[in-house]
Amino acid sequence: MIITAMKPSDIGQAVMLERLCFSVPWSEDMFVSELNNPACSYYAACDNGRLIGFSGMLAVLDEGNVLNIAVHPMYRRQGVGRALLETLVKKAASLHLAFLTLEVRESNKSAISLYEKFGFSRVGLRRGYYERPKEDAVLMTLYFKQGRTGS
Ligand SMILES: CC(C)(COP(=O)(O)OP(=O)(O)OC[C@H]1O[C@@H](n2cnc3c(N)ncnc32)[C@H](O)[C@@H]1OP(=O)(O)O)[C@@H](O)C(=O)NCCC(=O)NCCS
């Protein structure tokens, strides 16, 4: 398995993976727009040329937001999610961000456990944030000591 910056040629497989992983999947146009946004960093995990996972982050000033992370169901529990999140966290650190934040479904115990392993902690709740099914989002944040604000 290798992790590289996501390329436009990965988008087709990323859309298929989205449909497998999320009830409200991102469209091809959304991925095109994200990859064209210089403030976004997207990474692809590939196994023998097959896209098995991806992760993405938006950085504005010294704030980062994890936009997405997904691993193909057949490749889960093998460390791919951990490797993808580690890539985002290292990118955030290299950009000297003060913190990384994210939203996650309250029922998504696997993702919450993954985030907690990287030091993200629960900082709030967005009521009714998700659709299909309607659900609250847990807000989680990872603070970097080396951030420009010194926080
Ligand atoms: C969340 C997700 C990305 C994890 O990917 P993964 O490749 O299976 O994760 P890893 O194998 O790297 O596991 C890393 C840690 O995540 C947690 N984890 C992953 N799957 C888990 C599960 N089924 N139950 C409990 N914890 C789990 C564990 O803490 C695990 O550490 P451990 O192996 O030491 O127990 C994957 O389950 C996924 O794609 N889910 C659907 C999409 C999604 O919900 N994305 C998050 C949106 S906010």
The ligand as an ORCA input file, in Angstrom:
! r2SCAN-3c Opt
* xyz 0 1
  C     -13.005      5.060     10.110
  C     -12.171      4.351      9.038
  C     -11.563      5.380      8.096
  C     -11.044      3.558      9.753
  O     -10.228      2.978      8.758
  P      -9.392      1.632      9.008
  O      -8.408      1.505      7.902
  O     -10.306      0.483      9.233
  O      -8.660      1.977     10.380
  P      -7.315      1.317     10.965
  O      -7.247     -0.128     10.588
  O      -6.161      2.160     10.566
  O      -7.578      1.427     12.527
  C      -7.055      2.490     13.302
  C      -7.877      2.642     14.563
  O      -9.220      3.038     14.234
  C     -10.135      2.445     15.182
  N     -11.024      1.521     14.490
  C     -11.051      1.236     13.174
  N     -12.052      0.369     12.898
  C     -12.671      0.117     14.072
  C     -13.802     -0.679     14.423
  N     -14.481     -1.391     13.525
  N     -14.188     -0.683     15.730
  C     -13.526      0.045     16.657
  N     -12.428      0.810     16.373
  C     -12.025      0.852     15.096
  C      -9.280      1.704     16.178
  O      -8.937      2.617     17.204
  C      -8.048      1.374     15.354
  O      -6.914      1.152     16.128
  P      -6.531     -0.370     16.538
  O      -6.349     -1.103     15.242
  O      -5.276     -0.180     17.318
  O      -7.705     -0.895     17.329
  C     -13.049      3.316      8.251
  O     -13.761      2.518      9.176
  C     -14.039      3.936      7.280
  O     -13.702      4.216      6.124
  N     -15.285      4.148      7.727
  C     -16.331      4.670      6.826
  C     -16.077      6.114      6.474
  C     -16.079      6.985      7.726
  O     -16.896      6.796      8.617
  N     -15.168      7.964      7.754
  C     -15.062      8.896      8.855
  C     -15.897     10.092      8.564
  S     -15.846     11.276      9.901
*
